[in-house]
């Protein structure tokens, strides 16, 4: 989940928000750990397929993340509202961008 980000002029705020979100998601860093874990489990022919997902349409997901971050004291309510307002404006003018990198990992049992 550390590879999730949103386009906004408030770079530091978005960094804090996405890092906080990663820490709250169960196994938020598992994608980068799976190849090593697969090898430790004795699997072979380990393949890693990163997938980039992106959207140019604002959904409720980032809005909820910002609101929850404010509720937990990571950011202020004013910062959350400012970010949400910017995202809505970007959505309206076609400049909103959200992307994330997700991993599929596969391996075979050793023969």
N, C-alpha and C positions, 0 to 999 in steps of 0.2 A: 503494500500500500504506500510505501514511500515514493513510489513512482506515479503517484496521482497528483495532478496539479491543475490549476485553473489560471487562465489569463486574467490578470488584473494589474492595475497600476500600483497596488499596495503589495509589492513583492514580499517584503518581510512578513507581513501579516499572513499572506497565503502560505508561506513556508512554515510558519508556526502552526497554522491550522492543519495543514496536511500531515506534518510530522505528528502532531497530537492525535489526529485521526488514525494514523498508522499504529500508534501505541495502544489505541483503544480497540482495534480490530483484533480478534483472536487470531494468532499466528500471522500477523500483518507482514512479516518478513519471510514467510515460509518459502516463497518462490525461489529465493536465492539460496536457501538452505537445502532444498530437496535433492539436488544432484549429489551433494556430499553425503546426505543421509542415505540415499539410495546405494551409493558406493559402500558405505559402512555396513549396510544390510546385505552386501554381497551381490547386488544386482550388477549386470553388465550391460553393454550396449545402451548406455544412458543417453537419452536425447532430451534436449531442452529447446522448447519452442516458445520464444517470447512473442506476445501478441500485443500490438498497440491498438487500444480502443480510443476513439475520440468522438466528441460531439460538439456541434456548433449551436446546440439548442439548450437553454437552461432548463433543468429539471428541479424537482424539489430536493434532490439529494444534497447538493452543495448548500442549499439554503438551510436545511436541517442540520448539517454539520456545523455551519457558522452559528446557528442559534444554540445548539448544544454546547459548543465551545464557550459561548458567552455564559450559559447557565452554569458551567463548571469553572468559570473564572479565568479561563485561558486568555480570553480577549474580553473587552468591554462590550456592553450592549450597543454602544455607539459605533464601535469598530465593526461589529457584526452587521449592523444596519447599513453602515457605509459600504461595506463590501457587497452586501446583497443588493443595494441600490445600484452599485456599479455593474454588477452582473446583469441585473434586469435591463439597464441601459444598453449594455453590450448585446444582450439578447435582442433588444428592439432594433439596434442598428446593424446587426449582423456580424459583430466582432467578438461575440462570446466564443470561448474555446475551453474545453475540458479534455484532458487526456490521461490515460493510465496505461501502464505496462503490466501485463499479466503473463504468468508462466504456466505452460503445460510441461510436465516432466514425466518421462516414461523410461522404463528399464526392463530387462529380462532377468529371470532367475539364472544363476550360474548353472551350466550344464554339469 
